[in-house]
Amino acid sequence: MDISGKIIQFLQVQSGQGKNGTWKKQEFILETGDNYPKKVCIAVWGDKIDMGSFKTGDLVDVSFDVESREYNGRWYTDVKAWKMVPKTGGGGSAPVPGNNGNFNTMPGTFEASSAGDDDLPF
């Protein structure tokens, strides 16, 4: 899935130790530019969290997955970003498939690794 909007806040980086080793998570709040703007908390998981090229107020396009898990009879839903690029003025830019079927990233982008996705901190 994809969403576009403005970064309005970065939350503190969280880290911990799980069965698969050390994990890191960086969350940020994205506000959509719709007629009725929505705020969405999006998490970036992995060891290669590089949010340094983005700042509050940046317009971005985010590709993400939504996943829900049950824990002690309650359900928790995560919005996990796997790609983020700065939004360009004219209709955006599409990723270009690489030779190995993966998408090449543009400068200022990140791709989070999926390592540690199964380790919940609670």
PyMOL commands that place a pseudoatom at each C-alpha (Angstrom):
pseudoatom trace, name=CA, resn=MET, resi=1, chain=A, elem=C, hetatm=0, pos=[0.000, 0.000, 0.000]
pseudoatom trace, name=CA, resn=ASP, resi=2, chain=A, elem=C, hetatm=0, pos=[1.062, 3.595, -0.503]
pseudoatom trace, name=CA, resn=ILE, resi=3, chain=A, elem=C, hetatm=0, pos=[0.269, 6.853, 1.270]
pseudoatom trace, name=CA, resn=SER, resi=4, chain=A, elem=C, hetatm=0, pos=[1.418, 10.446, 0.720]
pseudoatom trace, name=CA, resn=GLY, resi=5, chain=A, elem=C, hetatm=0, pos=[1.570, 13.230, 3.232]
pseudoatom trace, name=CA, resn=LYS, resi=6, chain=A, elem=C, hetatm=0, pos=[3.622, 15.547, 5.404]
pseudoatom trace, name=CA, resn=ILE, resi=7, chain=A, elem=C, hetatm=0, pos=[5.819, 14.380, 8.277]
pseudoatom trace, name=CA, resn=ILE, resi=8, chain=A, elem=C, hetatm=0, pos=[4.557, 16.229, 11.331]
pseudoatom trace, name=CA, resn=GLN, resi=9, chain=A, elem=C, hetatm=0, pos=[6.479, 14.473, 14.120]
pseudoatom trace, name=CA, resn=PHE, resi=10, chain=A, elem=C, hetatm=0, pos=[9.251, 11.948, 14.794]
pseudoatom trace, name=CA, resn=LEU, resi=11, chain=A, elem=C, hetatm=0, pos=[8.947, 9.763, 17.876]
pseudoatom trace, name=CA, resn=GLN, resi=12, chain=A, elem=C, hetatm=0, pos=[11.905, 8.446, 19.879]
pseudoatom trace, name=CA, resn=VAL, resi=13, chain=A, elem=C, hetatm=0, pos=[13.836, 5.487, 18.480]
pseudoatom trace, name=CA, resn=GLN, resi=14, chain=A, elem=C, hetatm=0, pos=[12.961, 2.336, 20.412]
pseudoatom trace, name=CA, resn=SER, resi=15, chain=A, elem=C, hetatm=0, pos=[15.232, -0.684, 20.680]
pseudoatom trace, name=CA, resn=GLY, resi=16, chain=A, elem=C, hetatm=0, pos=[15.409, -3.919, 22.579]
pseudoatom trace, name=CA, resn=GLN, resi=17, chain=A, elem=C, hetatm=0, pos=[16.547, -7.489, 22.657]
pseudoatom trace, name=CA, resn=GLY, resi=18, chain=A, elem=C, hetatm=0, pos=[14.386, -10.252, 21.165]
pseudoatom trace, name=CA, resn=LYS, resi=19, chain=A, elem=C, hetatm=0, pos=[14.783, -13.908, 20.302]
pseudoatom trace, name=CA, resn=ASN, resi=20, chain=A, elem=C, hetatm=0, pos=[16.322, -12.886, 16.932]
pseudoatom trace, name=CA, resn=GLY, resi=21, chain=A, elem=C, hetatm=0, pos=[18.751, -10.382, 18.424]
pseudoatom trace, name=CA, resn=THR, resi=22, chain=A, elem=C, hetatm=0, pos=[18.637, -6.616, 18.830]
pseudoatom trace, name=CA, resn=TRP, resi=23, chain=A, elem=C, hetatm=0, pos=[15.773, -4.724, 17.172]
pseudoatom trace, name=CA, resn=LYS, resi=24, chain=A, elem=C, hetatm=0, pos=[15.155, -1.023, 16.450]
pseudoatom trace, name=CA, resn=LYS, resi=25, chain=A, elem=C, hetatm=0, pos=[11.985, 0.828, 15.628]
pseudoatom trace, name=CA, resn=GLN, resi=26, chain=A, elem=C, hetatm=0, pos=[11.520, 4.475, 14.565]
pseudoatom trace, name=CA, resn=GLU, resi=27, chain=A, elem=C, hetatm=0, pos=[7.980, 5.812, 14.399]
pseudoatom trace, name=CA, resn=PHE, resi=28, chain=A, elem=C, hetatm=0, pos=[6.821, 9.018, 12.777]
pseudoatom trace, name=CA, resn=ILE, resi=29, chain=A, elem=C, hetatm=0, pos=[3.475, 10.740, 12.311]
pseudoatom trace, name=CA, resn=LEU, resi=30, chain=A, elem=C, hetatm=0, pos=[2.316, 11.431, 8.756]
pseudoatom trace, name=CA, resn=GLU, resi=31, chain=A, elem=C, hetatm=0, pos=[-0.582, 13.784, 7.984]
pseudoatom trace, name=CA, resn=THR, resi=32, chain=A, elem=C, hetatm=0, pos=[-2.417, 13.211, 4.715]
pseudoatom trace, name=CA, resn=GLY, resi=33, chain=A, elem=C, hetatm=0, pos=[-3.377, 16.161, 2.524]
pseudoatom trace, name=CA, resn=ASP, resi=34, chain=A, elem=C, hetatm=0, pos=[-6.982, 15.073, 1.942]
pseudoatom trace, name=CA, resn=ASN, resi=35, chain=A, elem=C, hetatm=0, pos=[-10.069, 17.264, 2.397]
pseudoatom trace, name=CA, resn=TYR, resi=36, chain=A, elem=C, hetatm=0, pos=[-10.306, 15.669, 5.848]
pseudoatom trace, name=CA, resn=PRO, resi=37, chain=A, elem=C, hetatm=0, pos=[-6.632, 15.137, 6.788]
pseudoatom trace, name=CA, resn=LYS, resi=38, chain=A, elem=C, hetatm=0, pos=[-5.787, 11.993, 8.732]
pseudoatom trace, name=CA, resn=LYS, resi=39, chain=A, elem=C, hetatm=0, pos=[-2.795, 11.415, 10.981]
pseudoatom trace, name=CA, resn=VAL, resi=40, chain=A, elem=C, hetatm=0, pos=[-1.116, 8.011, 10.727]
pseudoatom trace, name=CA, resn=CYS, resi=41, chain=A, elem=C, hetatm=0, pos=[1.618, 6.628, 12.992]
pseudoatom trace, name=CA, resn=ILE, resi=42, chain=A, elem=C, hetatm=0, pos=[4.035, 4.669, 10.790]
pseudoatom trace, name=CA, resn=ALA, resi=43, chain=A, elem=C, hetatm=0, pos=[6.868, 2.462, 12.070]
pseudoatom trace, name=CA, resn=VAL, resi=44, chain=A, elem=C, hetatm=0, pos=[10.211, 1.835, 10.405]
pseudoatom trace, name=CA, resn=TRP, resi=45, chain=A, elem=C, hetatm=0, pos=[11.780, -1.439, 11.600]
pseudoatom trace, name=CA, resn=GLY, resi=46, chain=A, elem=C, hetatm=0, pos=[15.296, -2.686, 11.127]
pseudoatom trace, name=CA, resn=ASP, resi=47, chain=A, elem=C, hetatm=0, pos=[18.951, -2.122, 11.747]
pseudoatom trace, name=CA, resn=LYS, resi=48, chain=A, elem=C, hetatm=0, pos=[19.328, 0.369, 8.906]
pseudoatom trace, name=CA, resn=ILE, resi=49, chain=A, elem=C, hetatm=0, pos=[17.034, 3.095, 10.156]
pseudoatom trace, name=CA, resn=ASP, resi=50, chain=A, elem=C, hetatm=0, pos=[18.179, 6.195, 8.292]
pseudoatom trace, name=CA, resn=MET, resi=51, chain=A, elem=C, hetatm=0, pos=[15.664, 8.899, 8.913]
pseudoatom trace, name=CA, resn=GLY, resi=52, chain=A, elem=C, hetatm=0, pos=[18.407, 11.559, 8.932]
pseudoatom trace, name=CA, resn=SER, resi=53, chain=A, elem=C, hetatm=0, pos=[17.594, 12.649, 5.383]
pseudoatom trace, name=CA, resn=PHE, resi=54, chain=A, elem=C, hetatm=0, pos=[13.993, 13.498, 6.356]
pseudoatom trace, name=CA, resn=LYS, resi=55, chain=A, elem=C, hetatm=0, pos=[12.761, 16.262, 8.631]
pseudoatom trace, name=CA, resn=THR, resi=56, chain=A, elem=C, hetatm=0, pos=[9.516, 17.549, 10.041]
pseudoatom trace, name=CA, resn=GLY, resi=57, chain=A, elem=C, hetatm=0, pos=[7.488, 19.240, 7.313]
pseudoatom trace, name=CA, resn=ASP, resi=58, chain=A, elem=C, hetatm=0, pos=[8.812, 17.104, 4.446]
pseudoatom trace, name=CA, resn=LEU, resi=59, chain=A, elem=C, hetatm=0, pos=[6.286, 15.830, 1.903]
pseudoatom trace, name=CA, resn=VAL, resi=60, chain=A, elem=C, hetatm=0, pos=[6.848, 12.110, 1.291]
pseudoatom trace, name=CA, resn=ASP, resi=61, chain=A, elem=C, hetatm=0, pos=[5.434, 9.036, -0.419]
pseudoatom trace, name=CA, resn=VAL, resi=62, chain=A, elem=C, hetatm=0, pos=[5.468, 5.984, 1.843]
pseudoatom trace, name=CA, resn=SER, resi=63, chain=A, elem=C, hetatm=0, pos=[5.044, 2.332, 0.848]
pseudoatom trace, name=CA, resn=PHE, resi=64, chain=A, elem=C, hetatm=0, pos=[3.902, 0.216, 3.776]
pseudoatom trace, name=CA, resn=ASP, resi=65, chain=A, elem=C, hetatm=0, pos=[2.334, -3.019, 4.974]
pseudoatom trace, name=CA, resn=VAL, resi=66, chain=A, elem=C, hetatm=0, pos=[-0.417, -3.334, 7.583]
pseudoatom trace, name=CA, resn=GLU, resi=67, chain=A, elem=C, hetatm=0, pos=[-0.241, -6.254, 9.989]
pseudoatom trace, name=CA, resn=SER, resi=68, chain=A, elem=C, hetatm=0, pos=[-2.308, -7.209, 13.043]
pseudoatom trace, name=CA, resn=ARG, resi=69, chain=A, elem=C, hetatm=0, pos=[-1.279, -9.604, 15.804]
pseudoatom trace, name=CA, resn=GLU, resi=70, chain=A, elem=C, hetatm=0, pos=[-3.019, -11.095, 18.793]
pseudoatom trace, name=CA, resn=TYR, resi=71, chain=A, elem=C, hetatm=0, pos=[-1.381, -10.917, 22.211]
pseudoatom trace, name=CA, resn=ASN, resi=72, chain=A, elem=C, hetatm=0, pos=[-3.162, -12.040, 25.395]
pseudoatom trace, name=CA, resn=GLY, resi=73, chain=A, elem=C, hetatm=0, pos=[-6.587, -11.776, 23.777]
pseudoatom trace, name=CA, resn=ARG, resi=74, chain=A, elem=C, hetatm=0, pos=[-6.054, -8.281, 22.358]
pseudoatom trace, name=CA, resn=TRP, resi=75, chain=A, elem=C, hetatm=0, pos=[-5.256, -7.317, 18.785]
pseudoatom trace, name=CA, resn=TYR, resi=76, chain=A, elem=C, hetatm=0, pos=[-2.528, -4.845, 17.865]
pseudoatom trace, name=CA, resn=THR, resi=77, chain=A, elem=C, hetatm=0, pos=[-2.093, -3.316, 14.406]
pseudoatom trace, name=CA, resn=ASP, resi=78, chain=A, elem=C, hetatm=0, pos=[1.197, -2.053, 12.982]
pseudoatom trace, name=CA, resn=VAL, resi=79, chain=A, elem=C, hetatm=0, pos=[1.715, 0.131, 9.922]
pseudoatom trace, name=CA, resn=LYS, resi=80, chain=A, elem=C, hetatm=0, pos=[5.247, -0.804, 8.807]
pseudoatom trace, name=CA, resn=ALA, resi=81, chain=A, elem=C, hetatm=0, pos=[7.003, 1.315, 6.181]
pseudoatom trace, name=CA, resn=TRP, resi=82, chain=A, elem=C, hetatm=0, pos=[9.349, -0.482, 3.826]
pseudoatom trace, name=CA, resn=LYS, resi=83, chain=A, elem=C, hetatm=0, pos=[10.106, 2.414, 1.484]
pseudoatom trace, name=CA, resn=MET, resi=84, chain=A, elem=C, hetatm=0, pos=[9.910, 6.202, 1.701]
pseudoatom trace, name=CA, resn=VAL, resi=85, chain=A, elem=C, hetatm=0, pos=[10.851, 8.811, -0.890]
pseudoatom trace, name=CA, resn=PRO, resi=86, chain=A, elem=C, hetatm=0, pos=[10.592, 12.604, -0.933]
pseudoatom trace, name=CA, resn=LYS, resi=87, chain=A, elem=C, hetatm=0, pos=[7.496, 13.729, -2.801]
pseudoatom trace, name=CA, resn=THR, resi=88, chain=A, elem=C, hetatm=0, pos=[8.292, 15.517, -6.029]
pseudoatom trace, name=CA, resn=GLY, resi=89, chain=A, elem=C, hetatm=0, pos=[6.279, 18.406, -7.413]
pseudoatom trace, name=CA, resn=GLY, resi=90, chain=A, elem=C, hetatm=0, pos=[4.955, 16.853, -10.615]
pseudoatom trace, name=CA, resn=GLY, resi=91, chain=A, elem=C, hetatm=0, pos=[3.074, 13.640, -10.032]
pseudoatom trace, name=CA, resn=GLY, resi=92, chain=A, elem=C, hetatm=0, pos=[5.860, 11.845, -8.166]
pseudoatom trace, name=CA, resn=SER, resi=93, chain=A, elem=C, hetatm=0, pos=[8.462, 9.408, -9.339]
pseudoatom trace, name=CA, resn=ALA, resi=94, chain=A, elem=C, hetatm=0, pos=[8.013, 5.701, -9.831]
pseudoatom trace, name=CA, resn=PRO, resi=95, chain=A, elem=C, hetatm=0, pos=[10.579, 3.194, -8.589]
pseudoatom trace, name=CA, resn=VAL, resi=96, chain=A, elem=C, hetatm=0, pos=[12.658, 1.542, -11.286]
pseudoatom trace, name=CA, resn=PRO, resi=97, chain=A, elem=C, hetatm=0, pos=[12.938, -2.250, -11.207]
pseudoatom trace, name=CA, resn=GLY, resi=98, chain=A, elem=C, hetatm=0, pos=[16.507, -3.483, -10.861]
pseudoatom trace, name=CA, resn=ASN, resi=99, chain=A, elem=C, hetatm=0, pos=[18.084, -6.496, -12.517]
pseudoatom trace, name=CA, resn=ASN, resi=100, chain=A, elem=C, hetatm=0, pos=[17.266, -8.714, -9.551]
pseudoatom trace, name=CA, resn=GLY, resi=101, chain=A, elem=C, hetatm=0, pos=[13.560, -7.762, -9.454]
pseudoatom trace, name=CA, resn=ASN, resi=102, chain=A, elem=C, hetatm=0, pos=[14.015, -5.411, -6.504]
pseudoatom trace, name=CA, resn=PHE, resi=103, chain=A, elem=C, hetatm=0, pos=[13.383, -1.716, -6.797]
pseudoatom trace, name=CA, resn=ASN, resi=104, chain=A, elem=C, hetatm=0, pos=[16.268, 0.689, -6.856]
pseudoatom trace, name=CA, resn=THR, resi=105, chain=A, elem=C, hetatm=0, pos=[15.990, 3.500, -4.363]
pseudoatom trace, name=CA, resn=MET, resi=106, chain=A, elem=C, hetatm=0, pos=[16.566, 7.168, -4.976]
pseudoatom trace, name=CA, resn=PRO, resi=107, chain=A, elem=C, hetatm=0, pos=[18.868, 9.358, -2.863]
pseudoatom trace, name=CA, resn=GLY, resi=108, chain=A, elem=C, hetatm=0, pos=[17.216, 10.213, 0.424]
pseudoatom trace, name=CA, resn=THR, resi=109, chain=A, elem=C, hetatm=0, pos=[15.306, 6.945, 0.597]
pseudoatom trace, name=CA, resn=PHE, resi=110, chain=A, elem=C, hetatm=0, pos=[15.472, 4.026, 2.956]
pseudoatom trace, name=CA, resn=GLU, resi=111, chain=A, elem=C, hetatm=0, pos=[14.367, 0.460, 2.910]
pseudoatom trace, name=CA, resn=ALA, resi=112, chain=A, elem=C, hetatm=0, pos=[13.912, -1.130, 6.298]
pseudoatom trace, name=CA, resn=SER, resi=113, chain=A, elem=C, hetatm=0, pos=[14.971, -4.705, 6.821]
pseudoatom trace, name=CA, resn=SER, resi=114, chain=A, elem=C, hetatm=0, pos=[12.339, -7.098, 8.083]
pseudoatom trace, name=CA, resn=ALA, resi=115, chain=A, elem=C, hetatm=0, pos=[14.643, -8.536, 10.761]
pseudoatom trace, name=CA, resn=GLY, resi=116, chain=A, elem=C, hetatm=0, pos=[12.996, -8.346, 14.154]
pseudoatom trace, name=CA, resn=ASP, resi=117, chain=A, elem=C, hetatm=0, pos=[9.438, -7.930, 12.915]
pseudoatom trace, name=CA, resn=ASP, resi=118, chain=A, elem=C, hetatm=0, pos=[8.306, -10.856, 15.027]
pseudoatom trace, name=CA, resn=ASP, resi=119, chain=A, elem=C, hetatm=0, pos=[9.688, -9.465, 18.277]
pseudoatom trace, name=CA, resn=LEU, resi=120, chain=A, elem=C, hetatm=0, pos=[7.030, -7.498, 20.119]
pseudoatom trace, name=CA, resn=PRO, resi=121, chain=A, elem=C, hetatm=0, pos=[8.265, -5.441, 23.078]
pseudoatom trace, name=CA, resn=PHE, resi=122, chain=A, elem=C, hetatm=0, pos=[5.306, -6.557, 25.232]
for i in range(1, 122): cmd.bond("trace and resi %d" % i, "trace and resi %d" % (i + 1))
show_as sticks, trace
zoom trace
